């Protein structure tokens, strides 16, 4: 049997310059999660992946999902998890591995479908979505925030092998570093919703309805479509409708574009 060092070198050999450059170029773009998934598949068969961040107020936010099998299944698993089921995913679960990276520790947690004790959680996030097992990479940052990367296997593929789990353990710090960098590019600045609403009123240039202001202010603060709908008591589809109407009026294509426009307007006003 090869030594751990030899196996680690074999894993590192798959991290070519081209892979690193591809991941770096994709940071902050919609293609980043796909690039991460493709890179993960150099080390193990990963059917779906989902990127989350946990903020200081313990608010879990989903940045993106991607799949090589079924995008709808990846999105459903992540949405169910984010909406409520993460509350059952105890943070003190034993890690299968811990990698020390400077002043942070990277934790890897593995769970099969049968190991989920809560029946509602198991049904929503595994059985109804066709998920067989999940490997979670996570690291805790200063102030209690965290970056999480979930790697899912579809039931049609079967479970991760020990060799695959070991390979992913070796490269987890690198993938989490890219996920964290992507989050910094993607999540709008930590400004209260009331401040975003005020900025829209003063700098948008066109009049938005009260509901359009509510939705845009919430999205600008970094909340997801699902969380915005929950906070406002409306469906995700209604959130999408209001946001699209507002973007059309404002001449932007996304909350990212709107965020950057308002930030530039604020900086100009303060110049």
Wavefront OBJ file of the C-alpha trace (Angstrom):
o trace
v 0.000 0.000 0.000
v 1.255 3.471 -0.872
v 2.128 5.799 1.981
v -0.064 8.794 2.864
v 2.663 11.132 1.487
v 2.756 9.272 -1.812
v -1.021 9.389 -2.095
v -0.980 13.119 -1.308
v 1.537 13.699 -4.103
v -0.674 11.777 -6.509
v -3.587 14.026 -5.575
v -1.497 17.183 -5.943
v -0.464 16.100 -9.436
v -4.059 16.590 -10.558
v -3.899 20.278 -9.579
v -2.430 21.507 -12.852
v -1.692 25.152 -13.584
v -4.587 25.096 -16.044
v -7.013 24.012 -13.304
v -5.823 26.748 -10.935
v -6.016 29.383 -13.683
v -9.519 28.244 -14.644
v -10.721 28.484 -11.046
v -9.118 31.901 -10.617
v -10.645 33.328 -13.814
v -14.108 32.149 -12.810
v -14.164 33.876 -9.408
v -17.130 36.217 -9.073
v -18.795 34.922 -12.248
v -21.819 32.611 -12.745
v -19.429 29.981 -14.124
v -17.505 29.614 -10.863
v -19.594 26.844 -9.310
v -19.448 24.826 -12.540
v -15.677 25.272 -12.608
v -15.421 24.128 -8.990
v -17.551 21.042 -9.744
v -15.446 20.144 -12.784
v -12.275 20.495 -10.710
v -13.733 18.388 -7.875
v -14.365 15.623 -10.399
v -10.638 15.310 -10.964
v -10.447 13.816 -7.477
v -13.799 12.051 -7.030
v -17.111 11.617 -8.787
v -19.192 14.490 -7.409
v -22.691 14.645 -8.891
v -23.880 17.898 -7.307
v -22.266 20.675 -5.314
v -23.647 23.623 -3.375
v -21.855 26.625 -1.937
v -23.094 28.244 1.289
v -21.897 30.952 3.642
v -22.889 31.348 7.269
v -22.919 34.950 8.468
v -22.424 36.411 11.942
v -26.109 36.224 12.838
v -26.078 32.481 12.000
v -27.941 33.295 8.784
v -27.205 30.581 6.205
v -27.113 31.795 2.604
v -26.784 29.745 -0.546
v -24.579 31.269 -3.225
v -25.008 28.706 -5.997
v -25.544 25.080 -6.944
v -24.287 23.030 -9.864
v -24.750 19.473 -11.118
v -23.374 17.100 -13.698
v -26.511 14.932 -13.464
v -29.589 17.037 -12.698
v -29.531 20.744 -11.903
v -33.034 20.574 -10.476
v -31.994 17.889 -7.983
v -28.947 19.893 -6.917
v -31.029 23.028 -6.426
v -33.794 21.185 -4.562
v -31.356 19.523 -2.159
v -29.646 22.839 -1.417
v -32.889 24.812 -1.127
v -34.438 22.311 1.308
v -31.243 22.312 3.338
v -30.994 26.091 3.471
v -34.663 26.739 4.182
v -34.810 24.812 7.439
v -33.041 21.474 7.481
v -29.603 22.858 8.329
v -31.001 23.332 11.838
v -30.956 19.551 12.196
v -27.414 19.306 10.835
v -25.664 19.545 14.194
v -22.416 21.484 14.074
v -20.849 19.200 16.675
v -21.090 16.112 14.435
v -17.775 14.301 14.417
v -15.468 15.242 11.541
v -13.977 12.475 9.442
v -10.902 14.678 8.993
v -9.517 18.037 10.101
v -6.901 19.914 8.073
v -5.031 22.719 9.802
v -4.486 25.714 7.503
v -2.727 28.529 9.308
v -5.068 29.958 11.930
v -8.084 28.067 10.592
v -9.205 24.461 10.631
v -10.915 22.803 7.697
v -13.492 20.241 8.793
v -14.852 17.452 6.625
v -18.089 15.740 7.597
v -19.572 12.764 5.810
v -23.144 11.521 6.042
v -25.076 8.785 4.243
v -28.807 8.870 3.650
v -29.448 6.213 6.326
v -27.471 8.142 8.931
v -29.892 11.080 8.886
v -31.973 10.474 12.013
v -34.580 13.187 11.488
v -37.151 11.655 9.114
v -38.289 15.001 7.694
v -34.729 16.074 6.994
v -33.891 12.709 5.401
v -36.993 12.812 3.222
v -36.606 16.410 2.022
v -32.859 16.540 1.437
v -32.031 12.965 0.457
v -34.859 10.618 -0.485
v -37.102 12.973 -2.495
v -34.092 14.424 -4.284
v -32.285 11.163 -4.963
v -29.194 11.937 -2.872
v -27.200 8.964 -1.582
v -24.601 10.682 0.586
v -22.910 14.022 1.214
v -19.444 15.271 2.046
v -19.287 18.748 3.580
v -16.127 20.842 3.559
v -16.254 23.791 5.952
v -14.021 26.277 7.676
v -14.780 28.673 10.494
v -13.627 32.270 10.176
v -13.060 34.998 12.720
v -16.309 36.327 14.132
v -18.155 33.027 13.673
v -18.717 33.195 9.910
v -18.108 30.105 7.795
v -17.788 28.870 4.221
v -19.355 25.504 3.350
v -19.037 23.413 0.202
v -21.396 20.419 -0.024
v -20.498 17.555 -2.360
v -23.404 15.213 -3.142
v -23.591 11.786 -4.742
v -26.692 10.709 -6.629
v -28.300 7.374 -5.739
v -27.665 6.193 -9.310
v -23.915 6.703 -8.772
v -23.617 5.160 -5.324
v -21.588 6.273 -2.333
v -18.195 7.918 -2.176
v -15.409 5.384 -1.802
v -12.802 5.667 0.942
v -10.212 6.607 -1.673
v -12.416 9.407 -3.002
v -13.065 10.777 0.480
v -9.351 10.730 1.172
v -8.575 12.569 -2.073
v -11.166 15.256 -1.348
v -9.778 15.621 2.156
v -6.379 16.457 0.693
v -7.681 19.259 -1.533
v -10.461 20.626 0.704
v -8.444 23.675 1.894
v -7.818 24.757 -1.693
v -11.451 24.429 -2.775
v -12.680 26.249 0.311
v -10.214 29.054 -0.356
v -11.654 29.481 -3.848
v -15.221 29.234 -2.493
v -14.446 31.894 0.093
v -12.902 34.194 -2.531
v -15.932 33.694 -4.779
v -18.227 34.580 -1.881
v -16.355 37.838 -1.326
v -16.903 38.791 -4.959
v -20.527 37.668 -4.961
v -22.089 38.748 -1.659
v -23.050 42.427 -1.601
v -21.502 44.655 1.043
v -22.819 44.207 4.570
v -25.197 47.189 4.566
v -28.587 47.130 6.344
v -31.723 46.722 4.225
v -32.942 50.170 5.286
v -29.778 51.744 3.898
v -30.188 49.956 0.556
v -33.790 51.121 0.346
v -32.705 54.705 1.041
v -29.997 54.427 -1.607
v -32.518 53.130 -4.163
v -34.848 56.045 -3.380
v -32.082 58.594 -3.928
v -29.932 57.063 -6.664
v -32.107 54.770 -8.779
v -33.210 57.523 -11.138
v -36.651 55.970 -11.613
v -39.561 55.314 -9.302
v -39.966 51.770 -8.004
v -43.075 50.415 -6.364
v -43.028 49.753 -2.646
v -42.828 45.983 -3.230
v -40.052 46.376 -5.802
v -38.118 48.425 -3.241
v -38.702 45.750 -0.596
v -37.446 42.963 -2.855
v -34.445 44.828 -4.255
v -33.370 46.077 -0.829
v -33.512 42.558 0.555
v -31.532 41.072 -2.350
v -28.982 43.887 -2.164
v -28.389 43.080 1.505
v -27.263 39.598 0.441
v -30.427 37.626 1.134
v -31.351 34.863 -1.282
v -34.560 34.676 -3.320
v -35.933 32.081 -0.902
v -35.048 34.070 2.208
v -36.438 37.267 0.681
v -39.715 35.519 -0.068
v -39.888 34.102 3.446
v -39.171 37.479 5.045
v -41.757 39.270 2.893
v -44.364 36.495 2.993
v -44.377 35.921 -0.773
v -43.317 33.057 -3.040
v -39.955 32.784 -4.795
v -41.705 33.241 -8.151
v -43.227 36.497 -6.907
v -39.804 37.660 -5.714
v -38.408 36.912 -9.184
v -41.272 38.825 -10.832
v -40.742 41.948 -8.706
v -36.970 41.848 -9.137
v -37.224 41.493 -12.923
v -39.634 44.411 -13.119
v -37.283 46.545 -11.050
v -34.204 45.537 -13.061
v -36.015 46.393 -16.314
v -36.916 49.846 -14.980
v -33.368 50.408 -13.743
v -31.642 49.094 -16.851
v -29.616 46.420 -15.045
v -29.456 42.678 -15.533
v -28.800 41.432 -12.012
v -28.583 42.366 -8.348
v -24.796 42.400 -8.762
v -25.050 45.133 -11.429
v -27.511 47.085 -9.298
v -25.260 46.726 -6.247
v -22.201 48.057 -8.113
v -24.194 50.928 -9.592
v -25.469 52.077 -6.190
v -22.024 51.712 -4.618
v -20.516 53.872 -7.377
v -23.309 56.431 -6.929
v -22.672 56.549 -3.197
v -18.943 56.971 -3.681
v -19.552 59.786 -6.188
v -21.891 61.542 -3.788
v -19.277 61.390 -1.045
v -16.405 62.554 -3.285
l 1 2 3 4 5 6 7 8 9 10 11 12 13 14 15 16 17 18 19 20 21 22 23 24 25 26 27 28 29 30 31 32 33 34 35 36 37 38 39 40 41 42 43 44 45 46 47 48 49 50 51 52 53 54 55 56 57 58 59 60 61 62 63 64 65 66 67 68 69 70 71 72 73 74 75 76 77 78 79 80 81 82 83 84 85 86 87 88 89 90 91 92 93 94 95 96 97 98 99 100 101 102 103 104 105 106 107 108 109 110 111 112 113 114 115 116 117 118 119 120 121 122 123 124 125 126 127 128 129 130 131 132 133 134 135 136 137 138 139 140 141 142 143 144 145 146 147 148 149 150 151 152 153 154 155 156 157 158 159 160 161 162 163 164 165 166 167 168 169 170 171 172 173 174 175 176 177 178 179 180 181 182 183 184 185 186 187 188 189 190 191 192 193 194 195 196 197 198 199 200 201 202 203 204 205 206 207 208 209 210 211 212 213 214 215 216 217 218 219 220 221 222 223 224 225 226 227 228 229 230 231 232 233 234 235 236 237 238 239 240 241 242 243 244 245 246 247 248 249 250 251 252 253 254 255 256 257 258 259 260 261 262 263 264 265 266 267 268 269 270 271
